[in-house]
Amino acid sequence: MGSMSTFRSYKAEAAVEGFRIIKHGSADATTIKATAATDKLLGTADGLDKAVGEFVDLNDSAVGEVRLGGTVARGDALTADANGKAVVTTTVGNRIIGFADASGVVDDVIPYLRALGVY
């Protein structure tokens, strides 16, 4: 099955590992790793680790990939943990990047259906 991916680039204000959830940085066109479920989430970085000053590609497609911070089941709503990894949320008011499209455990990289919003 083919998929079409689109990306937008942001300059890293801090190191961002691949497949991590990211948020806006302190200036326009910058990004940092998300560290809380209440952060204003953008989505996920591409699969390459980036250092400060390098460009992080945000996966802006309908289906992205994310590294897990815990056990996830297909269909679970996903938010960020303190390390920018995806974890399940059922807490009203938490920001989400979308919904798991596969089940997995900590440090797996799984596909997710991008649907930015608030749980």
N, C-alpha and C positions, 0 to 999 in steps of 0.2 A: 504494500500500500504506500503510495507516495504522499508526501505532505509538503506544503508550501510554507516556509518560515519567513518572517519578516523581522528585522531587528532595527533598533534605534541605539545610538551610541551616546554614552555619558562618560565624562572624565571621572576617574576614581579619586575620591578624597582620602581614602584609606584602602588597604588591601581588600580585595573581593575574590573569594574562591569561586570556582565554577559551580554552576547549578544552585547558587544561593539566592535567597529572596533579597531584593534590593529596594531602597527607598531614595527619595531625593536627598541630595547633599545640601550644604549651606548656601550654595549659589546656583543660579540657573545652569542647566546642562551638566550638573555634577551628580554623583551618586555615592552611597555608602551601603554597607550591608544593613538590612533591617535587624533589629534586636528586640522587638516586642510586638505582641499581637495588636497593639494599639497604634503602631507606626502607620503612616500613610504609604502603603505598599504600592510598588510599581509593577512587580512581577518578578521574573527570574533572569539572572545573568546567564550568558552562554556557558559552555563547558570548560573554558580556559581560566586559570587563575590570573588575576591582574594585580599589579603593584600600584602604589600611589602614582597618579599622573597618567597612567595608561587608560585607554578607552575600554569601557565595559559595554558589551553589546547586550541590550535588554531584548529578550525574546518577546516580540509583540504579536505573536501568532495566536490563533485560537487554541492550539495545543502546545504546551511547553513541557520542559523537563525540570525537575526539582530534586534536590537531595533531602532525604528524610532525617528528622531528628527523633523519630519514634515510630511505633507501629501504626500503620494507616491501612484502612480498608477502602476498596473502590467506593466512590461516591462521597467519602468524607470531605467536609469543608476544611480547607488548609489555611493556616496562618503561620507567622514566623515565630521561632523560638529565639533565645538570646544569642544564638550563633548563626542566624539567618537560614536555618534549616526549616523545612516544613513539618508542622505538627497539626494534629486534629484540633479543631475548636468547636465547641457548642455554646460558647459564652456570648450572650447578646452584647453587641457593641464592639466585638473584636473585628478587625479588618481581615479580609480574606483575599487570597490570590485566585481562588477557584476551587475545583473539586477533583479529588484523586481519580485518575482513570485506570489505576491498577493498585493492587495491594502491595505493601512492602514493609520493611523493618528499617531500623536505624542505619543510616549511611547508604541505603539503596537509592538509586536515581530512578524516579518513575515519571511517566507522563501525567499531566494534569490538564483539565479543561479550564482555560483562563476565563475567569469571571470576577474581575475586581469588584469589591463591595464590602459591605458591613454585615456581619452575621446577625 
